[in-house]
Amino acid sequence: MFDFLTHDMLTVIWFFLWCVIWGVYFIVDSFSLGAGLLAPFIATDKVQMIQIQRSVGPFWGGNEVWLILAAGGTFAAFPLVFSKMFTFLYLPMMLLLIGLIARGISVEYLHKDESPRIQKALTWGWFVGSLLISLVLGVAFANFFKGLEIASGGVYMGTLLGLFSPYALIGSILFVLMNVTSGALWISIKTEGAIAAKAGDLAKKSTLTVLVLALVYLAYSFVGIDGFTINYSATPALYLLPILAVMTTALAVFFAKKDREFPAFCSNLLALLFVVQSGLASIYPYMLKSSVSPEYGIDIFEAASSHMTLSIMLGGALVFVPIVIIYQLWAYTLFREKITEIEQVGY
């Protein structure tokens, strides 16, 4: 299968797919994470909480498929990277897992018990889970773009505290705020009544904050991170990615101010995608970049699986990824109606 492609060509294709799959996960899960971050603060009663829960309940599980594809693709296509990630970043990965479990349990069981105490606990469980996922992924990918302290022989010299550099903190805060914006705009789109109005008002403020922080983050990336511009200098067309990131962020501000929630929502998703891809474009051919010295990093060619493995996986991806996309489009069509102010879950 795919014998006409060399091992290096398959490796590059899978790196491209790896970047795309992670980008898709970031945008499709952003509104459910954002809804969880907002739920304890903008829902004033059970009715509004149920509206928020119903707005994401039918979708969040399907969106997680992209995270499974991203993690599974890393494990199968680049096993060395997968093993090193869990060696270097064991505690952050465990925090991510805890966040995913807490978010899943909270979303699914929030409406199944009438006890106010349990509902409050699950609401805050949703918030904590969403915050952990957002922060861990924000810090992790900022460190991938900046480079980990990998020394000769693939030995990791960094510490947990060292992961929280100013650059990583700005990246994680930006990721959290972009998720909050997605959540606010999604709630405004999908619900009716007071909760929709509150979410829309919040989105007008958060989009502007995201624009400012995105400009700071991208400027820091290009000016303050060693080696970030190497690929951009070699391929100037890549500068379209950060340019589009800024443009779509500005469009989100414009549309939110005009009370056009859906275009603002789409603009924010595209901004998130282009910010992530701007960073991923900078690390090629490395997947785990070294901040100590470039040659100590782990590149895609040494990390890749065999030609047969990559070929079989590519064939599977060409079959099953379109099925996932069709299923998700069907789900969004099936549950397209707005959520009214009722105290029940209808799915």
C-alpha positions as CSV (number, residue, x, y, z in Angstrom):
1,M,0.0,0.0,0.0
2,F,1.3,3.4,-1.1
3,D,4.6,1.8,-2.3
4,F,5.0,4.7,-4.7
5,L,5.7,6.9,-1.6
6,T,9.1,6.8,0.1
7,H,9.4,6.6,3.8
8,D,10.4,10.2,4.0
9,M,7.4,11.3,2.0
10,L,5.0,9.4,4.2
11,T,6.7,10.9,7.2
12,V,6.2,14.4,5.9
13,I,2.5,13.6,5.1
14,W,1.9,12.3,8.6
15,F,3.5,15.3,10.1
16,F,1.2,17.5,8.1
17,L,-1.8,15.3,9.1
18,W,-0.6,15.5,12.7
19,C,-0.7,19.3,12.6
20,V,-4.1,19.4,10.9
21,I,-5.7,16.9,13.4
22,W,-4.4,18.8,16.4
23,G,-5.6,22.1,14.9
24,V,-9.1,20.6,14.3
25,Y,-9.2,19.3,17.9
26,F,-8.4,22.7,19.3
27,I,-11.2,24.4,17.4
28,V,-13.9,21.8,17.8
29,D,-13.4,21.4,21.5
30,S,-12.9,25.1,22.2
31,F,-16.6,25.9,22.7
32,S,-17.3,23.0,25.1
33,L,-14.2,24.0,27.1
34,G,-15.3,27.6,27.1
35,A,-18.8,26.7,28.2
36,G,-17.3,24.8,31.1
37,L,-15.1,27.8,32.0
38,L,-18.1,30.1,32.0
39,A,-20.9,28.0,33.5
40,P,-20.3,28.7,37.2
41,F,-20.1,32.5,36.6
42,I,-22.9,33.3,34.1
43,A,-25.6,30.8,35.0
44,T,-27.7,32.2,37.8
45,D,-30.2,29.3,38.2
46,K,-30.8,25.7,37.2
47,V,-32.6,26.7,34.0
48,Q,-29.7,28.6,32.7
49,M,-27.2,25.9,33.7
50,I,-29.3,23.3,31.8
51,Q,-29.3,25.6,28.8
52,I,-25.5,25.7,28.8
53,Q,-25.2,22.0,29.4
54,R,-27.7,21.2,26.6
55,S,-25.8,23.5,24.2
56,V,-22.7,21.3,24.3
57,G,-24.0,18.0,25.6
58,P,-24.7,16.3,22.2
59,F,-21.3,17.5,20.7
60,W,-18.5,17.3,23.2
61,G,-18.1,13.5,23.0
62,G,-17.8,13.5,19.2
63,N,-15.3,16.4,19.4
64,E,-13.1,14.2,21.6
65,V,-12.6,11.8,18.7
66,W,-10.2,14.4,17.3
67,L,-8.1,14.2,20.5
68,I,-8.1,10.4,20.3
69,L,-7.0,10.7,16.6
70,A,-4.2,13.2,17.6
71,A,-2.9,11.1,20.5
72,G,-3.3,7.8,18.6
73,G,-1.7,9.2,15.5
74,T,1.3,10.4,17.6
75,F,1.6,6.9,19.2
76,A,1.4,5.0,16.0
77,A,3.1,7.4,13.5
78,F,5.7,8.8,15.8
79,P,6.1,6.4,18.7
80,L,9.4,7.9,19.9
81,V,7.8,11.3,20.3
82,F,4.9,9.7,22.2
83,S,7.2,7.9,24.6
84,K,9.4,11.0,25.2
85,M,6.3,13.2,25.8
86,F,5.1,11.0,28.6
87,T,8.6,10.8,30.0
88,F,9.4,14.6,29.8
89,L,5.9,15.8,30.6
90,Y,4.5,13.0,32.8
91,L,2.8,15.2,35.4
92,P,1.2,17.6,32.8
93,M,-0.1,14.6,30.9
94,M,-1.6,13.2,34.1
95,L,-3.2,16.6,34.8
96,L,-4.6,16.6,31.3
97,L,-6.1,13.1,31.8
98,I,-7.6,14.2,35.1
99,G,-9.1,17.2,33.4
100,L,-10.6,15.1,30.7
101,I,-12.2,12.7,33.2
102,A,-13.6,15.5,35.4
103,R,-15.0,17.4,32.4
104,G,-16.7,14.2,31.0
105,I,-18.3,13.1,34.2
106,S,-19.5,16.6,35.0
107,V,-21.1,17.3,31.7
108,E,-22.9,14.0,31.5
109,Y,-24.1,13.8,35.1
110,L,-24.9,17.5,35.7
111,H,-28.6,17.1,34.9
112,K,-29.1,13.6,36.5
113,D,-29.5,14.6,40.1
114,E,-31.8,17.2,41.6
115,S,-29.5,17.8,44.6
116,P,-28.3,21.5,44.5
117,R,-25.1,20.4,46.2
118,I,-24.3,17.7,43.6
119,Q,-25.2,20.1,40.8
120,K,-22.9,22.7,42.2
121,A,-20.1,20.2,42.7
122,L,-20.5,19.0,39.1
123,T,-20.6,22.6,37.8
124,W,-17.3,23.3,39.4
125,G,-16.0,19.9,38.3
126,W,-16.8,21.0,34.7
127,F,-14.9,24.3,35.3
128,V,-11.9,22.7,36.9
129,G,-11.7,20.0,34.1
130,S,-12.0,22.6,31.4
131,L,-9.4,24.8,33.0
132,L,-6.9,22.0,33.4
133,I,-7.3,20.9,29.8
134,S,-7.0,24.4,28.5
135,L,-4.0,25.3,30.6
136,V,-2.1,22.0,30.1
137,L,-2.5,22.1,26.3
138,G,-1.6,25.8,26.2
139,V,1.5,25.4,28.3
140,A,2.5,22.2,26.4
141,F,2.2,23.5,22.9
142,A,3.9,26.8,23.9
143,N,6.8,24.8,25.1
144,F,6.8,22.7,21.9
145,F,7.2,26.0,20.0
146,K,9.8,27.4,22.3
147,G,11.7,24.1,22.8
148,L,12.2,21.8,25.7
149,E,15.4,21.5,27.6
150,I,16.6,18.4,25.8
151,A,20.3,17.7,26.0
152,S,22.6,15.3,24.2
153,G,21.3,11.8,24.0
154,G,17.7,12.8,24.4
155,V,18.1,13.5,28.1
156,Y,15.5,15.9,29.5
157,M,17.1,18.5,31.8
158,G,14.0,20.6,32.5
159,T,11.9,20.9,35.6
160,L,8.2,21.3,36.1
161,L,8.6,25.0,37.1
162,G,10.7,25.6,34.0
163,L,7.7,24.8,31.8
164,F,6.0,27.9,33.1
165,S,8.1,30.5,31.3
166,P,6.6,33.9,30.5
167,Y,6.1,32.7,26.9
168,A,4.3,29.6,28.0
169,L,2.1,31.5,30.5
170,I,1.1,34.0,27.8
171,G,0.3,31.1,25.5
172,S,-1.8,29.3,28.1
173,I,-3.7,32.4,29.0
174,L,-4.4,33.1,25.3
175,F,-5.6,29.6,24.8
176,V,-7.9,29.9,27.8
177,L,-9.3,33.2,26.7
178,M,-9.9,32.0,23.1
179,N,-11.8,29.0,24.6
180,V,-13.8,31.4,26.8
181,T,-14.6,33.5,23.7
182,S,-15.7,30.4,21.7
183,G,-17.9,29.3,24.6
184,A,-19.5,32.7,25.1
185,L,-20.3,33.0,21.4
186,W,-21.6,29.4,21.2
187,I,-23.9,29.9,24.1
188,S,-25.1,33.1,22.6
189,I,-25.8,31.3,19.3
190,K,-27.4,28.2,20.7
191,T,-29.5,29.6,23.6
192,E,-32.4,32.0,24.1
193,G,-33.2,34.4,26.9
194,A,-31.0,36.1,29.5
195,I,-28.2,33.6,29.3
196,A,-27.7,34.3,25.6
197,A,-27.6,38.1,26.2
198,K,-25.0,37.7,29.0
199,A,-22.9,35.5,26.9
200,G,-23.1,37.9,23.9
201,D,-22.1,40.8,26.1
202,L,-19.1,38.9,27.5
203,A,-18.0,37.9,24.0
204,K,-17.7,41.6,23.0
205,K,-15.1,42.1,25.8
206,S,-13.3,38.8,25.4
207,T,-12.7,39.1,21.7
208,L,-11.0,42.4,22.2
209,T,-8.8,41.0,25.0
210,V,-7.9,38.0,22.7
211,L,-6.9,40.4,19.9
212,V,-4.5,42.2,22.2
213,L,-3.0,39.1,23.7
214,A,-2.7,37.3,20.3
215,L,-0.7,40.3,19.0
216,V,1.6,40.1,22.1
217,Y,2.0,36.3,21.8
218,L,2.8,36.3,18.1
219,A,5.2,39.2,18.5
220,Y,6.9,37.4,21.3
221,S,7.1,34.2,19.2
222,F,8.8,36.0,16.2
223,V,11.1,38.2,18.2
224,G,11.8,36.4,21.5
225,I,11.9,32.7,20.6
226,D,15.2,31.5,19.2
227,G,14.9,29.7,15.8
228,F,11.2,30.5,15.5
229,T,11.6,32.3,12.2
230,I,13.9,29.8,10.4
231,N,11.2,28.1,8.5
232,Y,9.5,31.4,7.8
233,S,12.7,32.8,6.3
234,A,13.1,29.7,4.1
235,T,9.4,29.7,3.0
236,P,8.0,33.3,3.2
237,A,4.5,32.0,2.3
238,L,4.2,30.7,5.9
239,Y,3.9,34.3,7.0
240,L,0.3,34.1,5.8
241,L,-0.5,32.0,8.9
242,P,0.2,34.7,11.6
243,I,-1.2,37.4,9.3
244,L,-4.5,35.4,9.0
245,A,-4.4,34.8,12.7
246,V,-4.4,38.5,13.4
247,M,-7.0,39.2,10.7
248,T,-9.5,36.6,11.9
249,T,-9.0,37.8,15.5
250,A,-9.8,41.3,14.4
251,L,-12.8,40.1,12.5
252,A,-14.1,38.3,15.6
253,V,-14.0,41.7,17.4
254,F,-15.8,43.4,14.6
255,F,-18.6,40.8,14.3
256,A,-19.0,40.6,18.0
257,K,-19.5,44.3,18.3
258,K,-22.1,44.1,15.5
259,D,-24.0,41.3,17.4
260,R,-23.3,38.9,14.6
261,E,-22.4,36.0,16.8
262,F,-22.1,33.2,14.2
263,P,-19.5,35.1,12.0
264,A,-17.7,36.1,15.2
265,F,-17.7,32.5,16.4
266,C,-16.2,31.2,13.1
267,S,-13.6,34.0,13.1
268,N,-12.5,33.1,16.6
269,L,-12.2,29.4,15.6
270,L,-10.1,30.3,12.6
271,A,-7.9,32.6,14.7
272,L,-7.3,29.7,17.1
273,L,-6.4,27.4,14.2
274,F,-4.0,29.9,12.6
275,V,-2.3,30.7,15.9
276,V,-1.7,27.0,16.6
277,Q,-0.5,26.4,13.0
278,S,1.8,29.4,13.1
279,G,3.6,27.7,16.0
280,L,3.6,24.2,14.4
281,A,5.0,25.6,11.2
282,S,8.0,26.9,13.1
283,I,9.1,23.5,14.5
284,Y,9.5,21.4,11.3
285,P,11.3,19.1,11.0
286,Y,11.3,18.7,14.7
287,M,8.4,17.4,16.8
288,L,10.2,17.9,20.1
289,K,12.4,20.9,19.6
290,S,15.4,21.4,21.9
291,S,16.0,24.8,23.5
292,V,19.6,23.7,24.4
293,S,20.8,23.0,20.9
294,P,18.8,22.2,17.7
295,E,20.6,18.9,17.0
296,Y,19.4,17.5,20.3
297,G,15.8,17.8,19.3
298,I,13.8,14.8,18.0
299,D,12.9,15.2,14.3
300,I,10.1,13.6,12.5
301,F,12.4,11.3,10.5
302,E,14.0,9.6,13.4
303,A,10.7,9.4,15.3
304,A,8.6,8.0,12.5
305,S,7.3,4.4,12.4
306,S,8.1,2.0,9.5
307,H,7.0,2.5,6.0
308,M,4.3,-0.3,6.4
309,T,2.9,1.2,9.5
310,L,2.7,4.7,8.0
311,S,1.1,3.3,4.9
312,I,-1.6,1.3,6.7
313,M,-2.4,4.3,8.9
314,L,-2.7,6.6,5.9
315,G,-5.1,4.2,4.3
316,G,-7.2,4.0,7.5
317,A,-7.2,7.8,7.9
318,L,-8.4,8.3,4.3
319,V,-11.4,6.0,5.1
320,F,-12.3,6.8,8.7
321,V,-11.6,10.6,9.0
322,P,-14.3,11.4,6.3
323,I,-16.7,9.2,8.3
324,V,-16.0,11.1,11.5
325,I,-16.5,14.4,9.6
326,I,-19.8,13.3,8.1
327,Y,-21.0,12.0,11.5
328,Q,-20.2,15.3,13.2
329,L,-21.8,17.4,10.5
330,W,-25.0,15.2,10.9
331,A,-24.9,15.7,14.7
332,Y,-24.6,19.5,14.4
333,T,-27.5,19.4,11.9
334,L,-29.7,17.2,14.1
335,F,-29.3,19.4,17.1
336,R,-29.3,22.8,15.4
337,E,-32.3,24.3,17.2
338,K,-31.8,26.9,19.9
339,I,-32.1,25.9,23.5
340,T,-35.1,27.5,25.3
341,E,-35.5,28.1,29.0
342,I,-36.7,24.7,30.1
343,E,-35.6,22.5,33.0
344,Q,-35.0,19.3,31.1
345,V,-32.4,17.7,28.8
346,G,-33.7,16.7,25.4
347,Y,-31.0,14.3,24.1
